[in-house]
């Protein structure tokens, strides 16, 4: 238990959240270790102070009173938790829900009644322009004195896993209508209010854009499109002093209802799509391939992170920090190592590695231990620095 807590502290608190502080510590210690070389030591000290300054500016927050934030997809998951947290911080929150009578919406209404009517639950299906327009009209009538400060495009949908050839076009179109066109529709509607306040647009991407994987193609390409949209919008909004921030979560299946494989819903949907395929296509792929898709989806759900607070904290920082990052990559260390590896390794290597992991259950199960690739060298570096200082 103690070892696990130490590991979490090193991987999450130090290496993940406070890595600039760690780098400043390493720079100062290296500067001391090579004090015989004044120029190198001086440059390392400058780098150390630069990291410390970046840490300081990253902690500065805005005054929340009188600022409003619109969040989509608040029925459950990240959006629901974010709405409650921003409300507790003093923001006026407009929580867009697919169904204003859902359990999550009712809970948010109750929270709003208890905290002085700063939290407004509004019906908003992001795929329907008329509901977005009605939401805009409601927001304009209930804005606080400092206007609409932020829009968080959190609403998302994950279709049934499977190969592209198995997925009907209407499934992809439905997913695109939520994950991409929904975000664009909401952003375009509320952008005049955001430009006026010089506020923030926060878009939710996914680690899947870095680590493209077979069997989840529909979701992956929608998030890749969100990445491109965010990059372009960020440049277009520079002239208005509006910041566009990307939240990039890792594997948080267990923390959201975007994938209900644990309840068997995704398995049933995938089975229906598989059964509807032409017999020739099913024979070409084989039942074994279908079972592999289901197995991988279940394993991803099993090893996923069940706590949503790290993603919600990143969203809060994106909205409330005076100098937010352009991107918050929120994932455990093993996921990050896999993502960076798939992103920067040559395709010849990354493709073979990914296919080997998918085809080999032992390699797939070992993914969660990739964090030790960082943990062991980290301990070795600390010991070396300690030895250099003591000499």
C-alpha positions in Angstrom: 0.0 0.0 0.0 2.8 2.4 0.9 4.8 1.5 -2.2 1.7 2.2 -4.3 1.2 5.6 -2.7 4.9 6.5 -3.3 4.5 5.4 -6.9 1.4 7.5 -7.4 3.1 10.5 -5.8 6.1 10.2 -8.1 4.2 9.5 -11.3 1.2 11.8 -10.8 2.2 14.6 -8.5 5.8 15.1 -9.6 6.3 13.7 -13.1 2.9 14.5 -14.4 1.5 17.7 -12.7 4.7 19.4 -11.5 7.3 18.4 -14.1 8.6 22.0 -14.5 9.4 22.0 -10.8 11.2 18.7 -11.2 13.2 20.1 -14.1 14.2 23.2 -12.1 15.4 20.9 -9.3 17.4 18.9 -11.7 18.9 22.0 -13.4 20.0 23.5 -10.0 21.5 20.3 -8.9 23.4 19.8 -12.2 24.6 23.4 -11.9 26.0 22.6 -8.5 27.5 19.4 -9.7 29.4 21.1 -12.6 30.3 24.2 -10.7 33.9 23.9 -12.1 32.4 25.0 -15.5 31.0 28.5 -14.7 29.3 29.1 -18.1 27.4 25.8 -18.1 26.5 26.2 -14.5 25.2 29.7 -15.1 23.1 28.6 -18.1 21.6 25.7 -16.0 20.7 28.2 -13.3 18.9 30.4 -15.8 17.0 27.4 -17.1 16.1 26.4 -13.5 14.7 29.9 -12.7 12.8 29.9 -16.0 11.0 26.7 -15.0 10.3 28.2 -11.6 8.8 31.3 -13.2 6.6 29.2 -15.5 5.3 27.3 -12.4 4.5 30.6 -10.7 2.6 32.0 -13.7 0.8 28.7 -14.1 -0.8 29.1 -10.6 -2.3 32.6 -11.2 -6.1 32.5 -11.3 -8.9 34.8 -12.5 -11.6 36.3 -10.4 -14.6 34.0 -11.0 -17.3 36.3 -9.7 -19.5 37.7 -12.5 -18.1 35.4 -15.2 -20.2 32.7 -16.9 -19.2 29.4 -18.4 -21.2 27.2 -20.8 -20.6 23.4 -20.7 -22.0 20.8 -23.0 -22.6 17.2 -22.1 -23.4 17.7 -18.4 -25.8 14.7 -18.0 -22.9 12.7 -16.5 -19.1 12.3 -16.5 -16.7 15.1 -16.9 -19.3 17.7 -17.7 -21.4 17.0 -14.7 -18.4 17.2 -12.3 -17.0 20.3 -14.0 -20.4 22.1 -13.7 -20.5 21.4 -9.9 -16.9 22.4 -9.4 -17.0 25.7 -11.3 -20.3 26.5 -9.5 -18.5 26.0 -6.2 -15.7 28.3 -7.3 -18.2 31.2 -7.9 -18.7 31.0 -11.7 -22.2 31.3 -13.2 -22.6 27.9 -14.9 -24.9 27.1 -17.8 -24.9 23.3 -17.9 -26.1 22.0 -21.3 -27.8 18.5 -21.0 -29.0 16.2 -23.7 -32.0 15.5 -21.4 -32.9 18.1 -18.8 -34.9 15.4 -17.0 -32.0 13.0 -16.7 -30.6 12.1 -13.2 -27.5 14.2 -13.8 -29.6 17.2 -14.8 -31.9 16.8 -11.8 -28.8 16.6 -9.5 -27.4 19.8 -11.0 -30.7 21.6 -10.6 -30.6 20.6 -6.9 -27.1 21.8 -6.6 -28.1 25.1 -8.2 -31.0 25.6 -5.8 -28.6 25.0 -2.8 -25.9 27.5 -4.1 -27.9 30.6 -5.0 -29.1 30.0 -8.5 -25.7 30.4 -10.2 -26.1 27.0 -11.9 -28.5 26.9 -14.8 -29.5 23.6 -16.4 -30.5 24.0 -20.0 -31.8 21.6 -22.6 -29.2 21.4 -25.4 -28.8 18.6 -28.0 -25.6 19.8 -29.8 -26.8 18.1 -33.0 -29.9 20.3 -33.2 -29.5 24.0 -34.3 -32.8 25.0 -32.8 -31.9 23.8 -29.3 -28.5 25.5 -29.5 -30.3 28.8 -30.6 -32.7 28.4 -27.7 -29.8 27.9 -25.3 -28.1 31.0 -26.7 -31.2 33.0 -26.1 -31.5 31.8 -22.5 -27.8 32.4 -21.8 -28.0 36.0 -23.1 -30.9 36.7 -20.8 -29.2 35.4 -17.7 -25.6 36.5 -18.2 -23.8 38.0 -15.1 -22.1 41.4 -15.3 -18.9 40.2 -16.9 -20.5 38.2 -19.6 -19.8 34.7 -21.0 -16.2 33.8 -20.2 -15.9 30.3 -21.4 -17.4 27.5 -23.6 -16.4 23.9 -22.8 -17.3 21.6 -25.7 -17.4 18.4 -23.6 -20.3 16.5 -25.3 -19.1 13.4 -26.9 -20.2 10.0 -28.3 -18.4 6.7 -28.8 -19.9 4.3 -31.4 -19.6 0.5 -31.2 -16.0 -0.7 -31.7 -15.2 -2.5 -35.0 -13.3 -2.3 -38.2 -14.2 0.5 -40.6 -15.7 -1.9 -43.1 -18.2 -3.1 -40.5 -19.5 0.3 -39.5 -22.4 1.7 -41.6 -21.9 5.3 -42.8 -24.9 6.5 -40.7 -23.1 5.5 -37.5 -20.0 7.6 -38.4 -22.2 10.5 -39.4 -24.0 10.3 -36.1 -20.7 10.3 -34.2 -19.4 13.2 -36.3 -22.6 15.2 -35.6 -21.8 15.1 -31.9 -18.1 15.1 -31.6 -17.2 17.5 -34.4 -20.1 19.3 -35.9 -21.8 19.7 -32.4 -18.7 21.5 -31.1 -18.5 23.7 -34.2 -22.2 24.5 -34.0 -22.0 25.5 -30.3 -18.8 27.4 -30.7 -20.1 29.5 -33.7 -23.3 30.3 -31.8 -21.6 31.6 -28.7 -18.4 33.0 -30.2 -19.7 36.6 -30.4 -20.2 36.5 -26.6 -16.7 35.0 -26.1 -15.0 37.6 -28.3 -16.7 40.4 -26.3 -15.3 39.0 -23.0 -12.0 37.9 -24.6 -12.6 34.6 -22.9 -11.9 30.9 -23.6 -12.9 28.1 -25.9 -12.1 24.6 -24.4 -12.4 21.6 -26.7 -12.1 18.0 -25.6 -9.9 15.8 -27.7 -8.5 12.3 -27.0 -5.3 10.4 -26.7 -6.6 8.3 -29.6 -5.5 11.0 -32.0 -1.9 10.3 -31.0 -2.3 6.6 -30.7 -4.4 5.5 -33.6 -5.8 2.1 -33.0 -7.7 -0.4 -35.1 -11.3 -1.1 -34.1 -12.0 2.5 -32.8 -11.6 4.3 -36.1 -14.9 6.3 -36.0 -14.1 7.9 -32.6 -10.5 8.5 -33.5 -11.1 10.4 -36.7 -13.7 12.7 -35.0 -11.1 13.6 -32.3 -8.4 14.1 -35.0 -10.8 16.5 -36.6 -11.3 18.3 -33.3 -7.5 18.7 -33.0 -7.3 20.4 -36.5 -10.4 22.5 -35.7 -8.9 23.7 -32.4 -5.5 24.5 -34.0 -7.1 26.6 -36.8 -9.6 28.3 -34.4 -6.7 29.2 -32.0 -4.9 31.1 -34.8 -8.1 32.8 -36.0 -9.0 34.0 -32.5 -5.6 35.4 -31.7 -6.6 38.8 -33.0 -9.5 38.9 -30.6 -7.4 37.8 -27.6 -9.5 34.7 -27.2 -7.6 31.5 -26.1 -8.4 28.1 -27.4 -7.4 25.3 -25.1 -7.4 21.5 -25.8 -8.1 18.9 -23.1 -6.6 15.6 -24.2 -7.8 12.8 -21.8 -6.2 9.3 -21.8 -8.2 6.1 -21.1 -11.0 7.2 -18.8 -13.7 4.8 -20.0 -14.6 3.8 -16.4 -15.0 7.5 -15.4 -17.5 8.3 -18.1 -20.5 6.8 -19.8 -19.1 7.4 -23.2 -18.4 3.6 -23.5 -20.7 1.2 -21.7 -18.8 -2.0 -22.5 -19.0 -2.9 -18.8 -22.7 -3.1 -19.0 -22.6 -5.1 -22.2 -24.3 -2.5 -24.3 -21.3 -2.0 -26.7 -21.0 -5.8 -27.1 -24.7 -6.1 -28.1 -24.4 -3.2 -30.6 -21.2 -4.6 -32.1 -22.9 -8.0 -32.4 -25.8 -6.4 -34.2 -23.5 -4.6 -36.7 -21.5 -7.8 -37.2 -24.7 -9.9 -37.8 -25.8 -7.4 -40.4 -22.7 -7.7 -42.5 -22.5 -9.5 -45.8 -21.5 -13.2 -45.3 -18.4 -12.7 -47.5 -17.1 -9.9 -45.3 -17.7 -12.0 -42.2 -15.9 -14.9 -43.7 -12.9 -12.7 -44.7 -12.5 -11.3 -41.2 -13.7 -14.4 -39.3 -15.5 -14.7 -36.0 -12.1 -14.7 -34.2 -11.5 -11.1 -35.3 -14.8 -10.1 -34.0 -14.2 -11.7 -30.6 -10.8 -10.0 -30.6 -12.5 -6.6 -31.0 -14.8 -7.3 -28.1 -12.0 -8.6 -25.9 -9.8 -5.6 -26.5 -12.6 -3.2 -25.8 -13.4 -4.9 -22.5 -9.7 -4.9 -21.5 -9.4 -1.2 -22.2 -12.4 -0.6 -19.9 -10.8 -2.8 -17.2 -7.5 -1.0 -17.2 -9.0 2.5 -17.6 -8.8 5.2 -14.9 -12.0 5.3 -12.9 -11.5 8.7 -11.3 -12.4 11.8 -13.3 -10.9 14.5 -11.1 -7.6 14.9 -13.0 -9.5 15.7 -16.3 -11.9 17.9 -14.4 -9.0 19.7 -12.7 -7.5 20.3 -16.2 -10.7 21.7 -17.4 -11.0 24.0 -14.4 -7.4 25.3 -15.0 -8.2 25.9 -18.7 -11.1 28.1 -17.7 -9.8 29.8 -14.5 -6.1 30.2 -14.9 -4.8 33.6 -16.0 -2.2 31.9 -18.2 -3.6 28.5 -19.2 -1.7 26.0 -21.2 -2.6 25.5 -24.9 -3.0 21.8 -24.2 -3.6 19.7 -21.1 -2.6 16.1 -21.8 -4.2 14.2 -18.9 -3.3 10.5 -18.8 -1.4 8.0 -16.7 2.3 7.6 -17.4 1.8 4.2 -19.2 -0.7 5.8 -21.6 1.6 8.7 -22.2 4.6 6.5 -23.0 2.5 4.5 -25.4 1.1 7.6 -27.0 4.5 9.3 -27.5 6.0 6.1 -28.8 3.2 5.6 -31.4 3.5 9.3 -32.4 7.2 9.6 -32.8 8.5 6.2 -33.7 8.9 5.4 -37.4 5.7 3.9 -38.9 7.5 0.6 -39.7 8.2 0.1 -36.0 5.0 1.6 -34.5 2.7 -0.3 -36.7 4.4 -3.6 -36.0 4.5 -2.8 -32.2 0.8 -1.9 -32.1 -0.3 -5.0 -34.0 1.9 -7.2 -31.8 0.3 -5.7 -28.7 -3.2 -6.3 -30.1 -2.5 -9.9 -31.2 -0.6 -10.9 -28.0 -2.7 -10.8 -24.8 0.4 -10.9 -22.6 1.8 -7.8 -24.3 -1.6 -6.1 -24.1 -1.8 -6.7 -20.3 1.7 -5.4 -19.8 0.8 -2.0 -21.2 -0.1 -0.8 -17.7 3.4 -1.5 -16.5 5.1 0.7 -19.1 5.3 3.5 -16.5 8.3 1.7 -15.0 10.2 2.7 -18.1 10.1 6.2 -16.5 10.0 5.3 -12.8 13.2 3.3 -12.8 15.4 5.9 -14.6 13.8 8.6 -12.4 15.0 6.8 -9.2 18.4 6.2 -10.8 18.7 10.0 -11.7 17.8 11.0 -8.1 20.4 8.6 -6.7 23.0 9.9 -9.1 22.3 13.5 -8.2 22.4 12.7 -4.5 25.7 11.0 -5.0 27.2 14.0 -6.9 26.1 16.4 -4.2 27.5 14.4 -1.4 30.9 13.9 -3.1 
